[in-house]
Amino acid sequence: MNREELLAAIKAADKAYYEDDAPTITDEAYDALRKEYIDKYGASDLNYTPGAVAKDFVSFHHPIPVTSLAKIKDGETEKLHKWREKLSPVVLEPKYDGLTVVAYPQKDGSYKYVTRGSGTDGEVLPNFIRRYEGDVFAKGTYTIRGEVFLTKQAFERIKAKQVAAGEEPFKQIRNAAAGILRSKERSPYIDELSYVVYDVVGWDVGEPTKLSWLVDNTPFEVTSFSEAYVIDTPDDYIWKRAKEIFENVGEDTPLDGIVMKTTQDGAIARLGTTEHHVNSQVAIKPSKEIHETTLRDIEFSVGRTKVTPVAIFDPVEIDGTEVTRASIHNKDYFDRMKLCKGDTLFVFKSNEIIPQIDSVIHNGGEPFSWPEDICDSDEILVRDVMHMVSKPVLDIKGFSEKTARKLVENGVITERNDIFDLEVSDIASLDGLGQKSAEKIVRQLDERKDLFPFPRFMRALCIPSLGANVGEIIENAFPSLGEFLGFLRSMEISQQEKFSHLESIDGIGPMTADELASSDFDDAFSDLYSHLRSIKWSYLEKPREGARLAGKSFVLTGKMEHPRSYYEDAIQKAGGTVQPAVSAKTDFLVIADVTSTSSKAQKARKLGTKLVSPEEVLSMCNS
């Protein structure tokens, strides 16, 4: 984008976020746009506070402007050091992702609640949370600033009520909070909102003095804060604490960063402000690194169970690797994104591995359409069946793609689990297969019904979002199959609690956690389980006595001469275990180039994990 296009994109994002309550790009993508503009053209054009008053609301002029905060992104260690030297000693507080609301005391003992708006002019809210309306404070107190938001649990409660009432449920938590708060009529969900205050406007004293006063003198919920840090506290410890607060508080509360505030009195007068931000505090952003590129095409890949659109874009370098493709997940996501040729994409790597689209700016190009003719259900079913009979899953020898295709075309297999019900006559009648071959296939399928290893069971579900090692991860996290199923099916544990617990397991990301906690997963699990006689929960079993690699753990990465399952089987037969990710408990990282400087190799060296080649690990297995 040129200068005019870039500035227009930033202002369009400002309007969508502050005026329309419908953000079009994420905070990370917005920050990337601003950084690109400042790097190229300077900051003078961006020295303003975004937001405007909607025509349906009464305008209110803020006597003291409600400014934004300067930002420190993950990895900007020098910038953090400079801010910490200026502000120290400091405290760290959660930065809530909601709508800023300023509470102005009135003579009748009530508060007037006003949105941030443009920073100089806001909107008087006609309705507010009931417990904070009316005569709720001592007259003559200070003006107070806080944030209105929905907790994740409140968001789920509201959506459940909307579904029960036949209403279209909210889709995005911040938009939902904004819609409820800025409704001209009192929303039935307004009391589900939270209002957490964190500032006494214009009072030039440091933290935690302000917060203590708020606790003692107002009816509001007051933000929490961490302990103060002195000037010689290491910068990396500040980052560590900020990330801990971000993860712990953010488990149920939407956050978009952590605020580092000075505890010095008189800091506002001494450090001053700009038109954009105050200098007595700064936002720390523990977030992913976003890269800007341009969308050129979309390819449609027929996977085992579905068609997956893949975005093709101009090359960007992420973690030392050139990236040109990213998955768009599914048709619903494709329809929602409304991608066009020439759109500006913001991409990142999920868990440092999978390229993902963070957000998009539409540039008026020709929109892509979903090619309906690619959705051949028979072709997808054949791929499902071939995945199930492959070596890492059922390991059925003699079952070819030609066999699978004919069984599907003849209507013998109408869904993938039908393979467990095949009879000799179903197969022997096919061209090219005789009685003995058919008997061998059916015998193997019947044998697999007994003590079917749980990791292979998980692969047999044919759910693309579940990684190849998720079965091993689950076995390591739960003592038995019964406890795993009991956890998933418990009526006393909320979906959010299930999601949070699963996501906390090392090796399970948010997409996998969401899938495991879903009713679709439970249905797929029950259907496959009904075709088997028993499942073997074997991960925690001790390796046989004298096994060469007993007690040793391995992680495999990158391309190798043989399929990854070849090395996994060799390691497990020798008594070792295969982990999904490098951790302090990993003994060996198996990698083709032991001198690699990839992020995974660097992490392994830092943790003291030994790097070995595929040839070396096979030698270890056979020695």
KEZAPA-365190 format. One line per field, with one value per residue (C-alpha): x, y, z; residue number from 1. Coordinates in steps of 0.05 Angstrom, whole numbers. Example, Ala and Ser with C-alpha at 12.3 -4.5 7.8 and 13.67 -1.06 7.14 Angstrom:
2
east <- [246 273]
north <- [-90 -21]
up <- [156 143]
num <- [1 2]
This chain:
623
east <- [0 23 20 -52 -77 -40 -67 -137 -132 -111 -168 -218 -195 -202 -274 -292 -264 -283 -346 -379 -360 -342 -266 -243 -172 -138 -96 -33 -50 -69 -3 33 -2 17 89 95 68 113 174 160 128 137 85 57 -4 -22 -17 -91 -140 -190 -265 -326 -394 -451 -510 -559 -521 -513 -442 -400 -333 -280 -247 -184 -172 -178 -115 -87 -24 44 59 117 112 140 214 225 273 310 244 221 286 280 208 224 282 236 178 211 188 127 67 35 -40 -86 -106 -179 -205 -271 -299 -269 -321 -309 -353 -366 -395 -460 -489 -548 -501 -502 -450 -455 -424 -389 -353 -282 -304 -251 -214 -238 -313 -351 -422 -467 -494 -570 -566 -513 -503 -560 -517 -478 -538 -571 -541 -480 -423 -404 -412 -350 -307 -261 -275 -261 -239 -252 -267 -333 -329 -360 -324 -320 -369 -419 -413 -429 -489 -517 -509 -545 -603 -606 -608 -663 -703 -694 -649 -585 -529 -472 -410 -354 -344 -322 -376 -428 -406 -408 -476 -506 -476 -492 -563 -613 -662 -639 -612 -637 -564 -536 -525 -480 -429 -368 -341 -271 -239 -165 -154 -173 -171 -124 -100 -24 -4 27 1 -21 -45 -100 -124 -127 -170 -216 -225 -243 -285 -324 -375 -337 -295 -222 -167 -114 -40 25 80 124 192 255 303 351 298 317 277 264 230 183 165 155 108 70 59 38 -15 -37 -48 -78 -126 -140 -166 -237 -227 -213 -146 -105 -42 -12 -3 62 49 96 87 119 77 76 95 39 65 138 134 77 33 29 -35 -36 -13 8 80 69 47 56 22 61 35 52 29 45 88 45 71 36 30 -16 -65 -55 -97 -135 -125 -175 -146 -188 -168 -188 -254 -265 -244 -193 -181 -108 -87 -29 6 69 129 141 197 174 224 276 229 198 122 74 14 -35 -96 -165 -192 -262 -319 -351 -286 -278 -348 -336 -269 -297 -228 -212 -152 -103 -128 -77 -66 -36 -5 32 56 13 57 116 94 30 20 -47 -85 -95 -139 -151 -161 -204 -176 -234 -208 -247 -277 -261 -319 -325 -321 -379 -357 -295 -337 -340 -365 -344 -273 -270 -297 -243 -189 -219 -218 -146 -125 -157 -124 -55 3 -1 -75 -103 -43 -85 -40 -67 -122 -109 -140 -171 -206 -231 -256 -296 -326 -349 -375 -414 -447 -415 -380 -424 -385 -314 -330 -365 -297 -304 -368 -338 -349 -305 -358 -359 -285 -276 -327 -282 -239 -168 -180 -189 -217 -151 -136 -206 -201 -135 -163 -225 -183 -137 -197 -227 -161 -157 -221 -184 -138 -136 -83 -114 -65 -85 -158 -151 -120 -176 -227 -203 -208 -156 -151 -127 -51 -18 7 -55 -72 -4 -13 -81 -55 0 -50 -105 -93 -145 -195 -252 -225 -215 -286 -314 -281 -308 -379 -385 -447 -415 -357 -373 -351 -306 -273 -263 -233 -187 -162 -149 -113 -68 -41 28 20 -54 -71 -137 -163 -150 -180 -242 -249 -240 -292 -344 -405 -382 -320 -361 -406 -347 -314 -377 -389 -319 -317 -381 -345 -288 -285 -232 -182 -112 -91 -16 24 39 58 130 174 194 254 321 292 349 315 275 262 286 242 246 217 220 221 230 235 269 285 229 159 158 118 178 222 167 155 229 236 175 196 263 226 230 173 157 134 98 142 210 208 256 239 260 325 335 312 314 330 361 411 439 471 403 387 311 271 259 333 352 302 329 401 378 344 403 367 416 406 413 403 351 408 435 369 359 429 409 346 385 449]
north <- [0 71 128 148 76 60 121 106 34 59 109 57 10 67 80 6 -3 62 84 22 -27 -77 -85 -107 -126 -149 -105 -138 -123 -52 -42 -70 -19 39 15 9 80 110 74 101 169 190 196 266 243 193 242 241 204 163 159 202 213 176 220 181 199 263 290 304 342 309 364 321 284 208 188 121 87 78 4 -43 -106 -174 -173 -98 -106 -40 -1 -37 -20 54 58 19 65 126 97 54 32 6 -39 -83 -84 -121 -81 -100 -108 -72 -1 55 90 151 160 234 249 289 334 287 230 193 183 205 150 173 134 151 172 213 224 296 284 222 196 200 129 128 63 30 -31 -26 -36 27 72 120 149 104 149 204 273 310 251 247 229 155 117 43 -10 -45 -115 -185 -242 -304 -340 -283 -284 -359 -348 -294 -336 -394 -348 -321 -391 -412 -350 -364 -304 -299 -306 -256 -278 -234 -218 -145 -129 -160 -116 -54 -71 -83 -19 28 5 63 16 -20 -87 -148 -169 -104 -131 -186 -131 -119 -50 -50 17 33 108 170 221 280 259 262 207 140 69 36 99 111 39 38 101 70 8 50 104 76 21 -5 -66 -44 -74 -118 -101 -137 -119 -59 -68 -28 0 -60 -113 -151 -133 -207 -214 -158 -195 -260 -228 -191 -256 -292 -239 -238 -314 -320 -260 -271 -341 -313 -239 -209 -173 -138 -127 -108 -37 -17 44 86 90 160 219 278 236 265 336 315 267 302 274 274 282 206 179 195 186 159 90 43 -19 -84 -128 -202 -222 -257 -224 -202 -196 -158 -187 -188 -243 -269 -333 -387 -461 -513 -577 -640 -669 -733 -706 -638 -587 -537 -469 -447 -374 -360 -293 -254 -284 -261 -284 -311 -341 -346 -384 -358 -367 -362 -403 -407 -450 -416 -475 -487 -460 -422 -385 -374 -344 -299 -272 -252 -253 -217 -219 -164 -159 -140 -200 -202 -270 -304 -373 -410 -445 -426 -479 -467 -404 -371 -310 -261 -210 -177 -108 -110 -70 -75 -133 -190 -236 -310 -359 -430 -481 -527 -579 -596 -622 -695 -733 -801 -775 -751 -817 -855 -811 -824 -899 -898 -857 -908 -969 -935 -959 -905 -923 -993 -1018 -1062 -1095 -1108 -1056 -1011 -945 -983 -1029 -970 -934 -995 -1008 -935 -935 -1000 -972 -1023 -968 -906 -879 -893 -938 -987 -1019 -1056 -1089 -1114 -1187 -1231 -1232 -1156 -1155 -1221 -1199 -1140 -1144 -1164 -1191 -1265 -1304 -1308 -1234 -1217 -1264 -1233 -1162 -1181 -1220 -1160 -1114 -1161 -1166 -1091 -1090 -1118 -1074 -1020 -970 -904 -860 -899 -893 -817 -818 -862 -808 -772 -703 -658 -609 -664 -673 -740 -742 -718 -789 -795 -726 -745 -811 -773 -723 -771 -835 -875 -875 -873 -810 -776 -792 -775 -706 -692 -716 -686 -643 -608 -579 -521 -521 -462 -500 -560 -517 -481 -546 -579 -518 -518 -587 -582 -596 -579 -513 -475 -507 -577 -560 -531 -595 -643 -605 -606 -650 -668 -700 -739 -764 -785 -818 -858 -880 -907 -937 -977 -1015 -1039 -1090 -1056 -998 -1003 -944 -958 -893 -897 -970 -982 -1006 -1078 -1095 -1085 -1041 -1002 -934 -943 -877 -836 -785 -761 -705 -712 -652 -637 -680 -749 -806 -850 -830 -803 -864 -908 -874 -869 -944 -958 -913 -943 -1015 -998 -973 -898 -848 -796 -727 -674 -615 -601 -589 -594 -668 -683 -723 -722 -679 -720 -673 -683 -626 -626 -558 -527 -458 -467 -443 -515 -532 -469 -484 -556 -531 -480 -536 -583 -631 -669 -663 -729 -747 -798 -846 -839 -852 -916 -938 -924 -966 -1025 -1023]
up <- [0 -14 36 22 23 87 123 97 123 193 196 172 227 278 256 257 327 362 327 298 353 298 292 223 242 306 353 327 254 272 308 247 202 248 253 177 169 222 194 124 134 207 263 250 211 267 325 340 384 344 356 345 377 343 324 368 432 473 466 528 528 572 615 616 550 552 516 493 516 483 469 480 437 454 439 444 503 494 492 555 590 574 598 662 678 669 710 763 813 777 783 730 718 669 607 594 523 527 523 564 606 650 711 728 798 798 852 865 886 820 765 693 650 586 533 512 443 408 473 477 465 486 489 550 561 572 611 654 699 750 812 794 779 827 891 898 922 970 939 918 898 838 765 754 692 679 627 611 584 586 620 577 624 620 544 543 590 544 482 515 533 462 432 481 461 387 378 336 387 392 354 384 457 450 399 445 504 460 432 501 531 473 461 465 500 563 542 582 587 613 684 656 640 685 700 729 748 747 749 788 731 741 811 804 853 837 842 886 923 871 873 949 947 895 939 1000 968 908 896 836 825 824 781 813 811 820 869 855 822 837 786 784 771 707 645 629 697 680 615 653 704 650 612 675 691 618 619 689 688 614 626 636 623 555 557 503 544 612 636 670 716 758 833 834 858 810 749 705 714 709 649 612 556 480 440 434 502 573 594 664 641 581 553 547 491 500 431 365 311 252 181 124 54 -7 -25 -97 -102 -65 -78 -55 -26 -19 48 84 109 77 26 54 20 22 14 -33 -19 -32 6 78 124 191 241 186 138 74 78 19 41 98 113 113 155 126 85 143 155 80 74 135 110 41 12 -53 -99 -78 -6 48 94 163 176 234 254 304 356 311 261 223 181 198 174 230 194 127 96 33 -25 -74 -115 -147 -93 -93 -96 -68 -126 -110 -161 -119 -62 -85 -24 -53 -63 8 34 -6 25 94 84 58 118 165 133 130 173 228 239 226 185 138 87 17 22 -39 -61 -119 -69 -28 -90 -115 -46 -44 -116 -104 -41 5 44 56 116 138 198 150 138 205 179 113 95 52 -2 -6 -25 -62 -115 -134 -196 -181 -111 -96 -38 1 -5 17 77 97 96 136 186 197 207 258 296 302 342 403 446 393 417 437 397 334 353 355 285 260 277 214 246 212 270 316 307 297 369 405 429 463 494 523 550 585 615 639 680 643 585 635 668 600 578 647 643 573 590 660 669 728 687 640 568 583 641 596 542 591 622 555 528 590 571 538 464 458 426 425 360 387 455 422 380 439 481 425 418 347 376 426 370 326 386 405 333 323 393 378 323 369 425 468 470 499 542 539 542 617 617 636 578 579 623 589 533 501 504 567 601 541 506 435 391 315 268 195 133 137 90 117 141 212 235 215 267 319 316 321 383 417 403 436 498 485 482 429 451 409 430 460 535 594 597 526 519 443 384 320 262 193 203 274 261 244 273 271 331 354 349 387 441 447 456 508 548 542 495 450 374 336 262 239 223 293 326 285 307 380 371 342 384]
num <- [1 2 3 4 5 6 7 8 9 10 11 12 13 14 15 16 17 18 19 20 21 22 23 24 25 26 27 28 29 30 31 32 33 34 35 36 37 38 39 40 41 42 43 44 45 46 47 48 49 50 51 52 53 54 55 56 57 58 59 60 61 62 63 64 65 66 67 68 69 70 71 72 73 74 75 76 77 78 79 80 81 82 83 84 85 86 87 88 89 90 91 92 93 94 95 96 97 98 99 100 101 102 103 104 105 106 107 108 109 110 111 112 113 114 115 116 117 118 119 120 121 122 123 124 125 126 127 128 129 130 131 132 133 134 135 136 137 138 139 140 141 142 143 144 145 146 147 148 149 150 151 152 153 154 155 156 157 158 159 160 161 162 163 164 165 166 167 168 169 170 171 172 173 174 175 176 177 178 179 180 181 182 183 184 185 186 187 188 189 190 191 192 193 194 195 196 197 198 199 200 201 202 203 204 205 206 207 208 209 210 211 212 213 214 215 216 217 218 219 220 221 222 223 224 225 226 227 228 229 230 231 232 233 234 235 236 237 238 239 240 241 242 243 244 245 246 247 248 249 250 251 252 253 254 255 256 257 258 259 260 261 262 263 264 265 266 267 268 269 270 271 272 273 274 275 276 277 278 279 280 281 282 283 284 285 286 287 288 289 290 291 292 293 294 295 296 297 298 299 300 301 302 303 304 305 306 307 308 309 310 311 312 313 314 315 316 317 318 319 320 321 322 323 324 325 326 327 328 329 330 331 332 333 334 335 336 337 338 339 340 341 342 343 344 345 346 347 348 349 350 351 352 353 354 355 356 357 358 359 360 361 362 363 364 365 366 367 368 369 370 371 372 373 374 375 376 377 378 379 380 381 382 383 384 385 386 387 388 389 390 391 392 393 394 395 396 397 398 399 400 401 402 403 404 405 406 407 408 409 410 411 412 413 414 415 416 417 418 419 420 421 422 423 424 425 426 427 428 429 430 431 432 433 434 435 436 437 438 439 440 441 442 443 444 445 446 447 448 449 450 451 452 453 454 455 456 457 458 459 460 461 462 463 464 465 466 467 468 469 470 471 472 473 474 475 476 477 478 479 480 481 482 483 484 485 486 487 488 489 490 491 492 493 494 495 496 497 498 499 500 501 502 503 504 505 506 507 508 509 510 511 512 513 514 515 516 517 518 519 520 521 522 523 524 525 526 527 528 529 530 531 532 533 534 535 536 537 538 539 540 541 542 543 544 545 546 547 548 549 550 551 552 553 554 555 556 557 558 559 560 561 562 563 564 565 566 567 568 569 570 571 572 573 574 575 576 577 578 579 580 581 582 583 584 585 586 587 588 589 590 591 592 593 594 595 596 597 598 599 600 601 602 603 604 605 606 607 608 609 610 611 612 613 614 615 616 617 618 619 620 621 622 623]
